[in-house]
Amino acid sequence: MSNANQFEWVDFYKELAEKLLDYKDNRKELLENIYKIYDNTGLKLPKLGAVRPIRDIDPFTFFGLFNKGISNANRNKIILEISKLFGITATIPSIFDGIPLLNNQNATFHWFGGDDSDNDINVLWDFFESALLYVKNPSDNNLEILSEYFDIVINKKGNGNSKVTMALFWIAPDSYLNLDSRNIWYIYDSEKLPKDFVETLPKIEPKMSSKTYFEITKKVKEYVNSDESLFNDFKELSYEAWRYSEEVNKKIREEKKPKVNDESNNFTYREVEDVEKDLVSDSAYIAKVEGEEIKYLPYTSEDFFKEVYMDRKEYDILVDLIKNKKNVILQGAPGVGKTFIAKMLAYSIMGEIDYTRVNMIQFHQSYSYEDFIMGFRPSENGFDLTYGVFYNFCKAAEKDEEKEYFFIIDEINRGNISKIFGELFMLIENDKRGNEVQLLYSDDNEKFSVPENVYIIGMMNTADRSLAMLDYALRRRFSFYDMKPIFDTESFRKYKEGLSSEKFDSLINAVQNLNEVIYRDDSLGEGFCIGHSYFCNFKKDMDIDKALNRIVEFELIPLLKEYWFDDPVKVKNWTDNLRSAIK
């Protein structure tokens, strides 16, 4: 089952939990220690909130710093520094097999996405304290207090069964049962535990109640303490669930390993027809040149519906948001067509395909105010003041005030928003358009304003939980529009019918069922659902079978392996489902 050193982590984790409790009312020092840990190890501190430096942290997120999908080498570095800084006397663990880990894309217990409250972290500390107190004194009163906090925490956005129960298991593995997806599979579905016992267990629902959790915990503890059990405690049970799932996963990999002469693997990217991402080629819409004036073809809402699978009602809502708020962010899972829709939306509002009035950029961590507005750049004669892309765009719009101009920002949440926008925080507000301010590097005589006819459309992936979220000062200046997979819309159904492909229809049905599972998964959720853009731009005369094979093998299956890195059985089941859909 396991060796004597297998659970050397337990004493270390328990002692660390007690040490952390001392920081409940001294989080400033705790944060200082976190920075020291990463400075001393040379590792990069993961993004834990909307801004740096981190302003607060809960004890479970602290544990999550080294209990997620990182290498054992980095885990050892972090734990060694923790031992030094917190004065841990327990043996420093070197074996981590079987310890439940967080999904890297959802590795905090406090949601930093704008739906949180100032009291959320305090509640997590109270939950942590009540969990430790119940271990020391398992009275009915202490269980009642712990249960109350359990129900509050598990129902917070971003939390769920796996995260909350593994967190309890970290700090007291003899008292709290880990019910992550691996353990749930082992207990309920692996057939390794007696069927008559499993049938006595309560059914597990998303975001289970404390009553359900403690009832399961009680029954499983009674089982492991019985003569019928091969395990002595929760630790051994959790370790065996890990070991057995690794064994199953290894077998799966061997079975699926490509054979040299296996014709089923005999295809390459070059054999698959390229599917053009953007249906519109700007230059193709130039109708003619009359003198020095370029004429563009009209582009109406009807043209929009021919290319974008969106219901008219949703289109009208989105257009109304843009015209009234002037700043809108399209947010949704990767693959729902945010970038394409933003561009087509701009053309439909403008009424023509005029690419000179649409500018698209992408934010990244190195993007700066100097790139966006203005700044000094080195030149042959020293440094010259150069103007950024948004400055030039606004100046062009100012000279053409009768027409709409659209500035599109992809991955808007990846940039340092405060740094990039600078004093434009105020100027981009819809009721502040036309107001003038002095820019940081500008001449004393120059004032700058954001014209009334400039509209900003940003895009962000809701799956990017590890990235910086939007600065709250900017958040209130934007409207947010949720984009979801639209497989059930009338326009997509017509598109699907036009292809007349049974395999295409079968795969879409499989993906819709998969999205239901992703949506209910407490470590993923709606923001991780698979978008429809994977399946757009197919043509009836193309080799649809090969294109579908490419999407499944090289896009969807790798995505599932990332989503469920700790649940090989679920990956195998859905891999088989997707492959079966296109056989």
C-alpha positions in Angstrom: 0.0 0.0 0.0 2.6 2.6 1.1 5.9 2.9 2.9 6.7 4.5 6.2 8.0 7.7 4.6 4.9 8.1 2.4 3.1 10.2 4.9 6.0 12.3 6.3 4.2 15.3 4.9 1.4 15.0 7.5 3.3 16.2 10.5 4.8 19.1 8.5 1.4 20.2 7.2 -0.2 19.9 10.6 2.5 22.0 12.3 2.4 24.6 9.5 -1.4 24.9 10.0 -0.9 25.7 13.7 1.8 28.2 12.8 -0.4 29.9 10.2 -3.2 30.4 12.8 -0.9 32.9 14.5 -1.1 35.1 11.5 -4.9 35.4 11.4 -4.7 38.9 12.8 -1.2 39.7 11.4 -1.6 39.1 7.7 0.8 41.9 6.8 3.7 39.8 8.2 2.4 36.7 6.5 2.4 38.5 3.1 6.0 39.7 3.8 7.0 36.1 4.4 5.4 35.0 1.1 7.5 37.6 -0.8 10.6 36.4 1.1 9.8 32.8 0.1 9.7 33.6 -3.6 12.7 36.0 -3.4 14.8 33.4 -1.7 13.8 30.6 -4.0 14.2 32.6 -7.2 10.7 31.5 -8.2 8.1 33.8 -9.7 5.2 34.6 -7.3 2.0 33.4 -9.0 -0.7 36.0 -9.6 -3.2 35.7 -6.7 -5.3 38.8 -7.1 -6.3 41.8 -9.1 -3.2 43.8 -8.3 0.3 43.5 -7.1 1.4 43.6 -4.4 -1.0 41.1 -2.9 -3.1 42.9 -0.3 -4.5 39.9 1.7 -4.5 36.1 1.6 -6.3 33.3 3.3 -4.6 30.2 4.9 -5.9 27.7 2.3 -4.6 29.7 -0.6 -1.2 29.8 1.2 -1.3 26.0 1.3 -2.2 26.1 -2.4 1.1 27.8 -3.3 2.8 24.4 -3.1 -0.2 22.1 -3.4 -1.0 22.5 -7.1 0.5 21.4 -10.4 4.1 22.4 -10.0 7.3 20.3 -10.2 8.5 18.5 -7.0 11.8 20.5 -7.3 9.9 23.8 -7.0 7.7 22.3 -4.3 10.7 21.3 -2.3 12.2 24.8 -2.7 9.0 26.5 -1.3 8.6 24.1 1.6 12.3 24.4 2.6 11.9 28.2 2.8 8.6 27.8 4.7 10.3 25.6 7.2 13.0 28.3 7.8 10.7 31.3 8.0 8.0 29.7 10.1 10.3 27.7 12.4 8.8 24.3 11.5 10.4 21.5 13.6 8.8 18.6 11.7 10.8 16.7 9.1 10.7 18.4 5.8 8.8 16.1 3.4 10.4 14.8 0.2 7.6 12.5 -1.0 4.3 14.1 -2.2 2.7 11.2 -3.9 -1.0 11.0 -3.3 -1.5 14.5 -1.9 -4.5 16.1 -3.6 -3.6 19.1 -5.8 -5.4 22.2 -6.9 -6.1 22.9 -10.6 -3.5 25.6 -11.6 -6.3 27.6 -13.3 -8.3 27.8 -10.1 -5.7 27.8 -7.3 -7.2 30.4 -4.9 -10.0 30.0 -2.4 -10.9 33.7 -2.6 -12.4 34.7 -6.0 -10.7 37.8 -7.3 -13.1 38.3 -10.2 -15.3 41.1 -8.9 -18.0 39.1 -7.2 -16.2 38.9 -3.9 -16.7 40.9 -0.8 -14.2 42.4 1.6 -15.2 39.9 4.3 -14.5 36.7 2.2 -10.9 36.3 3.3 -12.0 36.8 7.0 -14.5 34.0 6.6 -11.9 31.7 5.2 -9.7 32.4 8.3 -12.7 31.7 10.6 -13.3 28.4 8.7 -9.7 27.5 9.0 -9.7 28.2 12.8 -13.0 26.3 13.3 -11.6 23.3 11.4 -8.5 23.1 13.7 -10.6 23.7 16.8 -13.0 20.8 15.9 -10.0 18.4 15.5 -8.9 19.3 19.1 -12.4 19.2 20.5 -14.9 17.4 18.3 -18.0 18.6 20.3 -21.4 19.1 18.7 -21.1 22.9 19.2 -17.8 23.0 17.4 -19.2 20.9 14.6 -22.1 23.2 14.2 -19.8 26.2 13.9 -17.6 24.4 11.4 -20.6 23.3 9.4 -21.9 26.9 9.1 -18.5 28.1 7.7 -18.3 25.0 5.4 -21.6 25.9 3.8 -20.6 29.5 3.3 -17.2 28.8 1.9 -18.2 26.0 -0.5 -20.9 28.2 -2.1 -18.5 31.0 -2.9 -17.8 31.5 -6.5 -14.8 29.4 -7.7 -15.1 26.9 -4.8 -16.6 23.5 -4.7 -16.4 19.9 -3.3 -12.8 19.2 -4.5 -11.2 22.4 -3.3 -12.9 22.7 0.1 -12.5 19.1 1.2 -8.9 18.8 0.0 -8.1 21.9 1.9 -9.5 20.3 5.1 -7.5 17.1 4.3 -4.2 19.1 4.0 -4.5 20.5 7.6 -6.0 17.4 9.3 -5.9 14.3 7.2 -6.9 12.0 10.1 -10.1 13.9 10.6 -11.2 15.1 7.2 -11.9 13.0 4.2 -10.6 14.4 0.8 -13.4 14.2 -1.8 -11.7 15.5 -4.9 -12.7 13.9 -8.2 -10.1 11.2 -7.9 -11.2 10.0 -4.5 -14.9 10.3 -5.4 -14.2 8.0 -8.4 -12.3 5.5 -6.3 -14.9 5.4 -3.5 -18.0 5.4 -5.6 -17.1 4.0 -9.1 -13.9 2.0 -9.1 -15.6 -1.1 -7.5 -12.6 -1.3 -5.1 -14.9 -0.8 -2.1 -17.7 -3.2 -1.2 -20.9 -2.5 -3.2 -23.2 -2.8 -0.2 -21.1 -0.2 1.7 -21.0 2.3 -1.3 -24.8 2.0 -1.6 -25.1 3.4 2.0 -23.3 6.6 1.1 -25.2 9.8 0.3 -25.2 10.9 -3.3 -22.7 13.7 -4.0 -24.1 16.8 -5.6 -22.2 19.9 -6.8 -21.4 22.1 -3.8 -22.5 19.5 -1.3 -23.8 20.6 2.1 -21.9 20.2 5.3 -24.5 17.7 6.4 -23.7 15.5 3.4 -20.0 15.9 3.7 -19.8 15.0 7.4 -22.2 12.1 6.9 -20.0 10.7 4.2 -16.9 11.3 6.4 -18.5 9.5 9.3 -19.5 6.4 7.2 -16.1 6.2 5.5 -14.3 6.5 8.8 -16.4 3.6 10.2 -15.5 1.6 7.2 -11.8 2.2 7.4 -11.9 1.3 11.1 -13.6 -2.0 10.4 -12.0 -5.4 9.8 -13.4 -5.3 6.3 -11.2 -2.4 5.2 -7.7 -2.7 3.8 -7.0 0.9 5.0 -6.2 2.2 8.4 -7.2 5.8 7.8 -8.2 8.5 5.3 -4.5 9.0 4.3 -4.1 5.4 3.1 -7.4 5.5 1.3 -6.5 8.7 -0.5 -3.0 7.4 -1.4 -4.5 4.2 -2.8 -6.9 6.2 -4.9 -4.0 8.1 -6.3 -1.9 5.0 -6.9 -4.6 3.0 -8.5 -5.6 5.9 -10.8 -2.0 6.3 -11.9 -1.9 2.6 -12.7 -5.1 2.9 -14.8 -3.7 6.0 -16.5 -0.5 4.2 -17.4 -2.4 1.4 -18.9 -4.5 3.8 -20.9 -1.3 5.5 -22.3 0.1 2.1 -23.3 -3.1 1.2 -25.1 -3.3 4.4 -26.9 0.4 4.6 -27.9 0.6 5.1 -31.7 1.9 2.1 -33.7 4.4 2.6 -36.5 2.1 1.2 -39.1 -1.2 2.3 -37.6 -3.2 3.8 -40.4 -5.5 5.5 -37.9 -2.6 7.9 -37.1 -1.6 8.4 -40.7 -2.6 12.0 -41.2 -0.8 15.3 -41.0 -1.7 19.0 -40.7 -0.8 19.4 -44.4 -3.5 17.0 -45.5 -6.2 19.0 -43.7 -7.6 22.0 -45.6 -6.8 25.3 -43.9 -9.9 26.8 -42.3 -9.6 30.6 -42.6 -10.2 32.2 -39.2 -11.5 35.5 -40.5 -14.1 35.4 -43.2 -13.7 39.0 -44.1 -10.6 40.0 -46.1 -10.6 43.8 -45.7 -9.1 44.6 -49.1 -11.7 42.4 -50.8 -14.4 44.8 -49.8 -12.9 47.9 -51.4 -15.4 48.6 -54.2 -13.6 51.2 -56.2 -11.4 54.3 -56.0 -13.0 57.5 -57.2 -10.3 60.2 -57.4 -8.6 60.0 -54.0 -11.6 58.6 -52.2 -11.8 54.9 -51.4 -15.3 53.5 -51.5 -16.3 50.5 -49.3 -19.0 48.0 -49.7 -22.0 48.3 -47.3 -22.2 46.0 -44.3 -25.5 45.7 -42.5 -26.9 43.7 -39.6 -28.2 41.2 -42.1 -24.6 40.7 -43.4 -23.6 40.3 -39.7 -26.1 37.4 -39.2 -24.8 35.6 -42.3 -21.4 35.4 -40.8 -22.0 35.4 -37.0 -24.1 32.8 -35.2 -26.0 35.2 -32.9 -29.7 35.7 -32.3 -31.1 39.1 -33.3 -32.2 39.8 -29.7 -28.7 39.4 -28.3 -27.3 41.5 -31.2 -29.6 44.4 -30.4 -28.6 44.2 -26.7 -25.0 44.3 -27.5 -25.3 47.2 -30.0 -27.3 49.1 -27.4 -24.6 48.6 -24.8 -21.9 49.8 -27.1 -23.7 52.9 -28.2 -24.7 54.0 -24.7 -21.7 52.9 -22.6 -19.1 53.3 -25.3 -16.9 50.8 -23.6 -17.8 47.1 -23.6 -15.9 44.0 -22.8 -16.8 40.7 -24.4 -16.0 38.0 -22.0 -16.3 34.2 -22.4 -14.6 30.9 -22.8 -11.9 30.5 -25.4 -13.4 29.6 -28.7 -16.7 31.5 -28.6 -15.6 33.9 -31.3 -15.0 37.1 -29.3 -12.3 38.5 -31.6 -14.2 37.8 -34.8 -17.5 39.1 -33.5 -15.9 42.3 -32.2 -14.7 43.2 -35.7 -17.9 42.3 -37.5 -19.9 44.1 -34.9 -17.9 47.3 -35.5 -18.5 47.0 -39.3 -22.2 46.4 -38.8 -22.6 49.5 -36.6 -20.5 51.6 -39.1 -22.6 50.3 -42.0 -19.6 49.5 -44.1 -16.3 47.6 -44.2 -14.0 50.5 -43.5 -10.9 49.0 -41.9 -9.3 52.4 -41.5 -11.8 53.1 -38.7 -11.2 49.9 -36.8 -7.9 49.3 -35.0 -7.1 46.0 -33.1 -4.3 45.5 -30.7 -3.5 42.9 -28.0 -2.4 43.7 -24.5 0.4 41.7 -22.8 2.5 42.1 -19.6 5.1 44.3 -21.3 2.6 46.7 -22.9 3.0 50.2 -21.6 1.7 53.7 -21.5 4.4 54.7 -23.9 3.1 52.1 -26.4 -0.5 53.2 -25.9 -0.4 57.0 -25.5 3.0 58.6 -25.8 6.6 58.4 -24.5 10.2 59.1 -25.2 12.0 56.6 -27.4 15.7 56.4 -28.3 16.7 57.9 -31.6 19.9 59.0 -33.4 19.8 62.4 -31.7 19.0 61.1 -28.2 15.3 60.6 -27.3 12.3 61.7 -29.3 8.7 62.0 -28.1 6.6 59.4 -30.0 2.9 58.9 -30.1 1.2 55.7 -29.2 -1.5 53.7 -31.1 -4.5 55.0 -29.1 -3.3 58.6 -29.2 -3.1 58.5 -33.0 -6.4 56.7 -33.3 -8.2 59.3 -31.2 -6.6 62.1 -33.3 -7.9 60.5 -36.5 -11.4 60.1 -35.0 -11.4 63.7 -33.9 -10.9 64.9 -37.5 -13.8 62.6 -38.7 -16.4 63.2 -36.0 -19.4 62.3 -38.1 -18.3 58.6 -38.2 -17.9 55.9 -35.6 -14.4 54.6 -34.8 -13.8 51.3 -33.0 -10.7 50.5 -31.0 -10.5 46.8 -30.2 -8.3 45.4 -27.4 -7.7 41.6 -27.3 -6.7 40.0 -24.0 -7.4 43.2 -22.2 -6.9 41.6 -18.8 -3.3 40.6 -19.6 -2.0 44.1 -19.4 -1.3 46.3 -16.5 -4.4 48.4 -17.0 -3.6 51.2 -14.6 -0.2 51.7 -16.1 -1.4 51.5 -19.7 -4.3 53.9 -19.5 -2.8 56.3 -17.0 -4.8 59.5 -16.8 -7.3 58.2 -19.4 -9.2 56.4 -16.7 -11.5 59.5 -16.5 -11.5 60.4 -20.2 -12.9 57.1 -21.5 -16.1 57.4 -19.5 -19.1 58.0 -21.7 -20.0 61.2 -19.9 -16.5 62.5 -19.9 -15.9 62.2 -23.6 -14.6 65.5 -25.0 -13.1 66.7 -21.6 -9.4 67.6 -21.9 -6.5 66.8 -19.7 -2.8 67.4 -19.7 -0.9 64.2 -20.7 2.2 63.0 -18.8 4.7 63.8 -21.6 2.8 66.4 -23.6 3.7 70.0 -24.3 2.2 72.4 -21.8 0.0 73.9 -24.5 -1.5 70.5 -25.6 -4.6 69.1 -24.2 -5.9 65.6 -25.0 -9.4 64.2 -25.1 -11.1 61.0 -26.1 -13.7 61.9 -28.8 -17.4 61.0 -28.6 -17.2 58.9 -31.7 -14.6 56.4 -30.3 -15.9 53.1 -29.0 -13.7 50.7 -27.1 -14.4 46.9 -27.3 -12.2 44.7 -25.1 -12.0 40.9 -25.0 -11.1 38.6 -22.2 -11.2 34.9 -21.5 -13.1 33.9 -18.4 -10.8 30.8 -18.2 -7.8 33.0 -17.4 -8.2 32.9 -13.6 -4.5 33.0 -13.0 -4.2 36.3 -14.9 -4.6 39.8 -13.6 -8.3 40.8 -13.5 -9.4 44.2 -14.6 -8.6 47.1 -12.3 -11.8 47.9 -10.3 -11.5 51.6 -11.2 -11.7 50.6 -14.9 -14.3 47.9 -14.3 -17.0 50.4 -13.6 -16.3 52.2 -16.8 -17.1 49.2 -18.9 -20.2 47.1 -19.5 -19.5 43.4 -19.6 -21.2 41.1 -22.1 -21.1 37.3 -21.5 -20.5 35.3 -24.7 -21.3 31.6 -24.6 -21.2 28.7 -27.0 -24.2 29.0 -29.3 -24.7 25.5 -30.6 -28.4 25.8 -30.0 -29.1 29.0 -32.0 -31.1 28.9 -35.1 -28.3 30.2 -37.3 -25.9 27.5 -36.1 -28.5 24.8 -36.7 -29.0 26.0 -40.2 -25.2 26.0 -40.7 -25.0 22.5 -39.4 -27.8 21.3 -41.6 -26.1 22.8 -44.6 -23.0 20.6 -44.1 -25.1 17.4 -44.1 -22.4 15.6 -42.1 -23.4 12.9 -39.6 -20.0 13.0 -38.0 -20.1 16.8 -37.6 -23.6 16.5 -36.0 -22.4 13.7 -33.7 -19.4 15.6 -32.5 -21.4 18.7 -31.8 -23.8 16.7 -29.6 -20.8 15.1 -27.8 -19.3 18.6 -27.2 -22.6 19.9 -25.8 -22.8 17.0 -23.4 -19.1 17.6 -22.5 -19.9 21.3 -21.8 -22.6 20.3 -19.3 -20.0 18.3 -17.4 -17.5 21.2 -17.5 -20.2 23.6 -16.4 -21.0 21.5 -13.3 -17.3 20.9 -12.4 -16.6 23.1 -9.4 -12.9 23.5 -10.4 -13.9 24.7 -13.9 -17.3 26.1 -14.6 -18.9 28.0 -17.4 -15.8 30.0 -18.3 -14.1 26.8 -19.4 -16.8 25.4 -21.8 -15.7 24.6 -25.3 -16.7 27.3 -27.8 -18.3 27.0 -31.2 -15.5 28.7 -33.1 -13.6 25.4 -33.3 -16.3 24.2 -35.7 -17.0 27.3 -37.8 -16.0 28.0 -41.4 -16.5 24.4 -42.5 -17.6 24.0 -46.1 -19.6 21.2 -47.6 -16.9 20.4 -50.3 -14.0 20.2 -47.9 -12.7 17.0 -46.2 -14.8 17.4 -43.1 -13.7 14.0 -41.6 -10.0 14.9 -41.5 -10.8 18.4 -40.1 -12.9 16.9 -37.3 -10.1 14.4 -36.6 -7.6 17.2 -36.3 -9.8 19.2 -33.9 -10.4 16.3 -31.6 -6.9 15.0 -31.5 -4.9 18.2 -31.4 -7.2 20.7 -29.8 -9.9 19.2 -27.7 -8.1 16.2 -26.1 -5.0 18.2 -25.1 -7.5 20.8 -23.6 -9.2 18.0 -21.5 -5.8 16.7 -20.3 -5.1 20.2 -19.0 -8.5 20.6 -17.4 -8.5 17.3 -15.6 -4.8 16.6 -15.1 -5.6 14.9 -11.8 -8.5 12.7 -13.2 -7.2 10.4 -15.9 -10.3 8.3 -15.9 -12.5 11.3 -16.8 -10.0 12.3 -19.5 -10.1 8.7 -20.9 -13.9 8.5 -20.9 -14.3 11.8 -22.7 -11.5 11.1 -25.1 -13.2 7.9 -26.0 -16.6 9.7 -26.4 -15.1 12.4 -28.7 -13.3 9.8 -30.8 -16.4 7.6 -31.0 -18.4 10.6 -32.2 -16.4 10.9 -35.4 -15.8 7.2 -36.2 
